Each structure stands twice: as structure tokens, then as C-alpha cells.
Amino acid sequence: MIEVKRSDISIEADPKKVIMIFNEFKDPNRYELILQRFLSLSDNDITSGLKYVDQKFSARHYSFSQRLIEHFEQLEYRLGKKIETSDNGKRLLGAYVTKEYSIEGAALFNPSIVPHFDQSEPDKTRFILSFRPVGEKHISSLRFGTGTIDADNVLHISRQNYSTTGKYSFPDPASKEDYDITFGDEVPLEDRVIWPCAPSETKGIEDVRFVRLTDGPARYIGTYTAFDGIHIKSKLLETDDFKHFRIRELKGKAVHDKGMAFFPRKINGRYYIISRQGSESLFIMHSDSLYDWETYHPLQSPESPWEFVQMGNCGSPIETDEGWLLLTHGVGAMREYALGAMLLDLDNPSNVISSLKEPFMRPLENEREGYVPNVLYSCGWMQHNAHIVIPYAMSDAACSFALIETEELIEELKRNCK
């Protein structure tokens, strides 16, 4: 059996993590009604109203006044006309079309982890976490975290202050699916939130799997599932610094299911992806382009009882001398999610060298209760010295960490060679 060392860290959903978003109404005529009521206010009414808003809400957000102005401008855009009012009036009117959204009001789960681009702390590995928080109306977003792990495998998670979204822009005015996001220098990485804004994302951004590309300059990419309540779409998020982000669609015949994870480098000059196809099996894809995917082949279907319902990946593979280590999940009886692993050939990852016959992690008794019971899940792991660090979600209610020895996992996989 593989020894799994679970951390006592528990990162739980926190309803106090709120962001400012524009208040969307199904009936656009309501914006005009709000404006007409606002125009009846005197200057004193505006001053006292804004004072109340500032005192109650400004301490919970970065650049509070600027965000109110941005929402005022968005209101002008919706109405298709300029609104004549004072600067205080713009801010107060912006507040009337703004709401706070608790990104973790319902759940927090499915973390991934990558090495931080800044490794300036001696004897420690800095890392970047991503999480899938869920709030009102079951909308998923993406938030970040940071931390360190030292030579003794002691983990420390940085404290989060506030939550805030970035500045959005659309490079192609004809398309709302591709967009860019920039965060201000004043916003720490662990306070940044990516809020869904494309038409395909009206119900959220799901299960981002991040990886740092190792061939070429430091660069990170993450695949995620965009969901509009009915349809799914696979999209790609790119960044060098987790401050500037590019969001683009993945296209092609092979892009029609969930759970896509890039290999950290090209193999024989091509990009590779592990994906789930047909809702239950692992496939492998390759392409000359990051964005266009036409070719895919079966890799492995459920074989063992613990994965009879379905299987999939839990993030990008880790390269070792023995092969590509792939973290997998399987769903068995009573919809229990557990973690397993596979070993793929380095030069031809379509060749499965071995896979575990039994999971090395199942939900413990104290991990099985939550928003979605009996689910143990991850969206990515990271190598640290002789160990692998696995951030994982416990029944969609909280996240923690586990460590396993890399060599021990490889030896167990070798014993399971086909």
C-alpha cells in the first residue's frame, strides 16, 4: 500500500469572500426605472446616500469608487445614452446597479497546484493554487491562492484579504468568447478572482487544470469547462504572471467533452492532452496548435470495480525517468470518487505502461460529508523534492493536501505492469 500523509490544513468555503458585480436584470427596462427614480434625488440625498454606501461597503473591496464608476458606465452602455450627474452621483448610481456576490457561498472544491514563478525563498518551494468556488445560483468562478512547502514538507498557505475581479477587455468586438483580464498591481495574487463573462460561461468556469509549460520561457496554461446551464465548451486560459490572462476557445473534432489537461511539454514536436470522452473513458489527443484539436485516441476505459461508473484525469501528468505519472479519478458504487494513478510511456504517451488496480486515496469518514458527498477529487498535483503534493477537495465542502513519495508510487505502478 502507498503511504499517504494527509495534512491537517482545511481550506473551507467562506461566505465572507465577496466580489462586486453588475446587477443583471432579466427585464432591461428596470435600468431605466432605476435611473428615473435616481434623478429625483437632491444633491443632499446623493451625498448622504453615497456616504452610507462608502461606510458600509468600501472596506470590503479594492478600488471601490472606481468599480462603482465602471458600473455606472456599464449602465450608460445598457441604456445607450449619456447620463448627466455629478461624480458623487455617478458613484451612487453605480451602486444601485451593483451587487456583492459571495463566490464561496455554497461550496469550494477541485483545487490545482503549480510551482510559483517566483522561487526566491531559500529552502522552500512556492506554489500557486486555484480553486473552484460556487455561490448563488450555482455559478462557478476561479479564485487563486499561494503558499509554500519547506524541506520538511511543512505547508503554509498565505492569508487572503479581499476578493476582487480584474479589468476585462475583448480583442475581437464580434466575439464575446475570447477575452483578456488584467489585475492591478495593488491586488495580491491570492485575492484575484476570475469571474465568468462569456456567453458560454453564464453558469460558470469549472475545474481549471493548470500546468506550467517547461519547454521555453515560464508560462502557464489552464484548461476549463465553460457551462451555460445546458451546453459545455472547453476553453484555454494563458498567463505568464497570473496578473494578465488570455482566455480563448479550444476548437476541433476532439474538443467535445470535459476534463482536458495538457502535458507540460511538447512530445515529438506536438502538444498533447489527456481528456475524457464519452463521459466515462480516458482519451489522448495531440496537435501542432494549442487551440485546434482534431485527433484523439482511446487511452483507457474503466477496468476495476472502483471505477466502473467512470474514470478521468485529475490534472496534468508529471514527468519522471520511468514515464509520465498521471493522477486519475474513478467513480464506483454509491458514486464514490477515489484517486488512482497511471504510468505512460515518455516518448509515446498513448502507451499505458501500468495503472493502479486499487485507488491509493478514498474519502475518509471525516471527508465524505458535504455539498456533494463521498467525493475526493483534485485538478492537479506538483512534484516537491522526493514527494508529490496533492491538493484535493473533500465532498465539495473544503480542500486539503496529501503527500506521497514519488518513488513509492512508481514502484507500486511497476508491480502492476501490463
C-alpha positions in Angstrom: 0.0 0.0 0.0 1.1 3.5 -0.8 1.6 5.7 2.3 -0.5 8.8 2.1 0.3 11.6 4.5 -2.7 13.9 4.9 -2.3 17.5 6.1 -4.3 18.9 8.9 -4.9 22.0 6.8 -8.5 22.6 5.9 -9.5 25.4 3.4 -13.2 25.8 3.8 -15.8 27.7 1.9 -16.0 31.3 3.3 -19.2 33.3 2.5 -17.3 36.5 3.5 -15.4 36.3 0.3 -17.4 38.7 -1.9 -16.9 40.5 -5.2 -18.6 43.4 -6.8 -20.5 42.5 -10.0 -23.0 44.3 -12.2 -26.6 43.5 -11.2 -28.1 41.8 -14.2 -31.9 42.1 -14.6 -33.9 39.8 -16.9 -36.1 42.9 -17.8 -33.7 45.6 -19.2 -36.5 48.2 -18.6 -35.7 48.1 -14.9 -32.5 50.0 -15.5 -34.5 53.0 -16.9 -36.9 52.8 -14.0 -33.9 52.9 -11.5 -32.4 55.9 -13.4 -35.7 57.9 -13.3 -36.0 57.3 -9.5 -32.4 58.3 -9.0 -32.9 61.6 -11.0 -35.5 62.7 -8.4 -32.8 62.8 -5.7 -31.4 66.1 -4.4 -27.7 66.8 -4.1 -28.0 66.3 -0.3 -29.8 62.9 -0.9 -26.9 61.9 -3.2 -24.2 63.0 -0.7 -25.9 61.2 2.3 -26.7 58.1 0.2 -23.1 57.8 -1.0 -21.7 58.3 2.5 -23.8 55.4 3.7 -22.6 53.1 0.8 -19.0 54.1 1.4 -19.1 53.5 5.2 -20.8 50.1 4.8 -19.1 48.5 1.8 -15.9 50.3 0.7 -13.7 48.5 3.3 -14.6 45.1 1.7 -13.2 45.8 -1.7 -10.2 47.1 -3.7 -10.7 50.3 -5.8 -14.3 50.6 -4.5 -15.1 54.0 -6.0 -13.5 53.1 -9.4 -15.7 49.9 -9.6 -18.8 52.0 -9.0 -17.8 54.3 -11.8 -17.2 51.3 -14.1 -20.7 50.0 -13.3 -22.2 53.5 -13.9 -20.5 53.4 -17.4 -21.9 49.9 -18.0 -25.4 51.3 -17.1 -24.9 54.1 -19.7 -23.9 51.4 -22.3 -27.0 49.3 -21.5 -29.3 52.4 -21.8 -27.5 53.6 -24.9 -27.2 57.2 -23.6 -25.1 59.6 -21.5 -26.3 60.3 -18.0 -25.7 63.8 -16.7 -24.9 63.8 -13.0 -22.1 64.7 -10.6 -19.1 62.5 -9.8 -20.8 61.5 -6.5 -24.0 60.9 -8.5 -22.1 58.5 -10.8 -20.8 56.5 -7.9 -24.2 56.3 -6.2 -26.0 55.4 -9.4 -23.3 52.8 -10.0 -24.0 51.4 -6.5 -27.7 50.9 -7.5 -26.7 48.6 -10.3 -24.0 46.8 -8.3 -24.4 43.8 -6.0 -22.0 41.8 -3.8 -21.7 38.2 -4.8 -20.4 35.6 -2.3 -18.2 33.4 -4.6 -17.9 30.6 -1.9 -21.5 31.0 -0.6 -22.3 27.4 -1.5 -19.1 25.4 -1.9 -15.3 25.3 -2.5 -13.6 22.4 -4.3 -11.4 21.0 -7.0 -8.0 22.7 -6.5 -5.0 22.6 -8.7 -1.4 23.5 -7.9 1.7 24.7 -9.9 5.1 26.0 -8.9 5.1 29.8 -8.4 7.1 31.8 -11.0 8.9 33.5 -8.1 11.1 31.0 -6.2 13.1 33.5 -4.2 12.5 31.9 -0.7 15.5 29.7 0.3 14.8 26.1 1.0 11.1 26.4 0.1 9.0 25.8 -2.9 6.5 28.5 -3.5 3.3 27.4 -5.3 0.1 28.8 -6.8 -3.3 27.2 -6.1 -6.5 27.6 -8.0 -10.0 26.7 -6.6 -13.5 26.3 -7.9 -15.8 28.3 -5.7 -19.6 28.1 -6.1 -22.1 30.7 -5.0 -25.7 31.9 -5.5 -27.5 30.2 -8.4 -24.7 27.6 -8.6 -22.3 29.8 -10.5 -18.7 28.6 -10.5 -15.8 31.0 -10.7 -12.0 30.8 -10.3 -10.0 32.0 -7.4 -6.3 31.8 -6.5 -4.2 31.1 -3.5 -0.5 31.0 -2.8 1.7 29.1 -0.3 5.0 27.4 0.4 6.3 24.0 1.3 9.6 23.6 3.0 12.3 20.9 3.1 10.4 19.1 5.9 7.2 19.1 3.8 5.6 21.7 6.1 2.9 23.6 4.2 1.9 27.2 4.8 -1.0 28.9 3.0 -1.0 32.6 2.5 -3.8 34.6 4.1 -6.4 36.1 1.8 -7.6 39.6 2.4 -10.3 40.5 -0.1 -11.6 39.1 -3.3 -11.7 41.1 -6.5 -12.1 40.7 -10.2 -9.9 42.2 -12.9 -10.4 44.5 -15.8 -11.9 42.7 -18.8 -11.4 43.5 -22.5 -12.4 41.9 -25.7 -9.8 41.7 -28.5 -12.4 40.9 -31.1 -15.6 43.0 -30.7 -17.5 40.5 -32.8 -16.8 37.7 -30.3 -17.6 37.6 -26.6 -16.0 34.2 -26.1 -12.4 35.3 -26.3 -11.3 37.9 -23.7 -8.4 39.3 -21.7 -8.2 40.1 -18.0 -5.7 42.4 -16.2 -5.4 42.9 -12.4 -3.9 46.0 -10.8 -0.5 45.9 -9.0 -2.3 46.6 -5.7 -4.1 43.2 -5.8 -2.1 40.3 -4.3 -2.3 37.1 -6.4 -4.3 35.3 -3.7 -7.0 37.9 -3.8 -7.6 37.6 -7.6 -10.9 36.1 -8.9 -11.8 35.3 -12.5 -15.5 35.8 -12.9 -17.1 34.2 -15.9 -18.2 36.7 -18.6 -18.6 34.9 -21.9 -22.0 33.7 -23.2 -20.9 30.1 -22.8 -20.0 30.7 -19.1 -23.3 32.0 -17.7 -23.3 29.1 -15.2 -19.6 29.3 -14.7 -16.0 28.3 -15.1 -15.5 24.7 -14.0 -12.5 22.7 -12.9 -9.4 24.6 -14.1 -6.4 22.3 -14.6 -3.2 24.4 -14.6 0.2 23.4 -15.7 3.5 25.2 -16.2 5.0 24.6 -19.6 8.6 23.5 -19.3 9.9 24.0 -22.8 10.5 27.7 -23.3 10.0 30.7 -21.1 8.0 30.4 -17.9 4.4 30.1 -19.0 1.2 28.7 -17.5 -1.9 27.4 -19.2 -5.1 26.1 -17.8 -8.0 24.3 -19.4 -11.5 24.6 -18.1 -15.1 23.8 -18.9 -17.4 26.7 -19.7 -21.0 25.9 -18.8 -24.2 27.8 -19.8 -26.6 25.6 -17.9 -27.2 23.3 -20.9 -24.0 23.1 -23.0 -20.3 22.7 -22.2 -17.4 24.2 -24.0 -13.6 23.6 -23.4 -11.5 26.8 -23.1 -7.9 27.7 -22.5 -6.5 30.2 -20.1 -3.0 31.5 -20.6 -0.7 33.6 -18.4 2.9 34.4 -17.6 2.4 36.1 -14.3 -1.2 35.4 -13.0 -1.8 39.1 -13.5 -2.5 39.2 -17.2 -4.7 36.4 -18.6 -5.9 35.4 -22.1 -9.0 33.3 -22.4 -9.5 31.5 -25.8 -11.7 28.8 -27.2 -10.4 25.3 -28.0 -11.7 24.1 -31.3 -11.8 20.9 -33.4 -13.4 17.5 -33.6 -11.6 16.3 -30.5 -13.0 19.1 -28.3 -16.4 17.9 -27.2 -16.2 16.6 -23.6 -14.7 17.6 -20.2 -11.5 17.2 -18.2 -8.8 18.2 -20.6 -5.2 18.5 -19.2 -2.1 19.5 -21.1 1.2 17.7 -20.9 3.9 20.1 -19.5 5.9 20.0 -22.7 5.7 19.0 -26.4 6.4 15.4 -27.3 7.9 14.8 -30.7 7.1 18.4 -31.6 3.4 18.2 -30.7 1.2 19.3 -27.9 -0.5 16.5 -26.0 -3.7 16.5 -23.9 -5.3 13.9 -21.7 -9.1 14.2 -21.9 -12.3 12.4 -21.0 -14.5 11.3 -23.9 -17.9 9.6 -23.9 -18.4 10.8 -20.3 -16.5 7.8 -18.9 -13.2 7.0 -20.5 -9.7 8.5 -20.9 -8.5 9.6 -24.3 -5.2 11.1 -25.6 -5.1 14.0 -28.1 -2.2 15.6 -30.0 -1.9 18.7 -32.1 0.6 21.2 -33.6 -1.5 24.0 -32.2 -2.6 25.0 -28.7 -6.1 25.8 -29.9 -7.1 23.4 -32.6 -7.6 19.7 -31.9 -8.7 17.2 -34.5 -7.0 13.9 -33.4 -7.9 11.8 -30.4 -7.4 8.1 -29.5 -8.7 5.9 -26.6 -6.3 5.5 -23.8 -8.1 3.5 -21.1 -11.7 2.7 -20.1 -12.9 1.7 -16.7 -11.4 -1.7 -15.7 -11.6 -2.1 -11.9 -14.7 -2.1 -9.7 -13.8 1.2 -8.0 -14.0 3.0 -11.4 -16.9 1.1 -13.1 -19.1 4.2 -13.4 -16.5 6.4 -15.0 -12.9 7.5 -14.9 -11.0 10.6 -15.8 -7.8 12.5 -15.1 -7.1 14.8 -12.2 -4.8 17.2 -13.9 -1.6 17.2 -16.0 1.0 14.4 -15.9 4.3 14.7 -14.1 7.4 13.7 -16.0 9.7 11.1 -14.3 12.6 9.0 -15.6 10.2 6.0 -15.6 7.4 7.7 -17.6 4.6 10.2 -17.3 2.8 9.9 -14.0 -0.9 10.7 -14.4 -3.3 11.2 -11.5 -6.7 9.7 -12.2 -10.1 9.6 -10.5 -12.6 6.7 -10.6 -16.2 6.6 -9.7 -17.6 3.4 -8.2 -20.5 2.2 -6.2 -22.7 4.8 -4.5 -20.9 7.5 -6.6 -17.8 7.4 -4.5 -14.9 9.3 -6.1 -11.4 8.0 -5.4 -7.9 8.7 -6.7 -5.6 6.4 -8.7 -2.6 6.7 -11.0 -1.2 5.6 -14.3 2.2 5.5 -15.9 2.6 6.4 -19.5 5.5 5.9 -21.9 7.7 9.1 -22.1 8.1 9.1 -25.9 4.7 7.6 -26.8 2.2 8.5 -24.1 -0.5 6.6 -25.9 1.2 3.5 -24.5 -0.1 2.8 -20.9 2.7 1.1 -19.0 0.6 0.4 -15.9 -2.3 1.6 -13.8 -3.2 1.0 -10.2 -5.7 -1.7 -9.6 -6.9 -0.1 -6.4 -7.1 3.6 -5.5 -4.5 5.0 -3.2 -6.9 7.6 -1.7 -10.5 7.2 -0.9 -12.7 9.6 1.2 -12.2 9.1 4.9 -15.1 9.2 7.2 -14.5 12.9 8.0 -14.1 13.7 4.3 -17.3 12.2 3.0 -19.9 14.8 4.1 -20.5 18.0 2.2 -22.2 19.7 -0.7 -21.6 16.6 -2.9 -21.0 13.6 -0.5 -18.3 10.9 -0.9 -16.2 12.8 -3.5 -12.4 13.0 -3.2 -11.1 15.0 -6.2 -8.2 17.1 -7.5 -7.4 19.1 -10.6 -3.6 18.8 -10.4 -0.6 17.8 -8.4 3.0 19.0 -8.1 6.5 17.5 -7.6 8.4 18.7 -4.5 11.8 17.1 -3.9 11.1 13.3 -3.3 7.4 13.8 -2.8 4.3 14.7 -4.8 1.9 17.3 -3.3 -1.8 16.7 -4.0 -4.3 19.4 -3.2 -7.7 17.7 -3.0 -11.4 18.5 -2.4 -13.4 16.8 0.3 -17.0 16.4 -0.9 -17.0 19.9 -2.4 -17.1 21.4 1.1 -13.4 22.1 1.8 -9.9 21.4 0.4 -6.8 19.9 2.0 -3.4 18.4 1.0 -1.8 15.0 0.8 1.8 13.9 0.2 3.1 10.7 -1.3 6.6 9.6 -2.1 7.2 9.6 -5.9 9.4 6.6 -5.9 6.9 4.6 -3.8 4.1 5.4 -6.3 6.3 4.4 -9.3 7.3 1.1 -7.7 3.7 0.3 -7.0 2.9 1.0 -10.6 5.7 -1.2 -11.8 4.2 -4.0 -9.8 1.0 -3.5 -11.8 2.7 -3.5 -15.3 0.5 -5.0 -18.0 
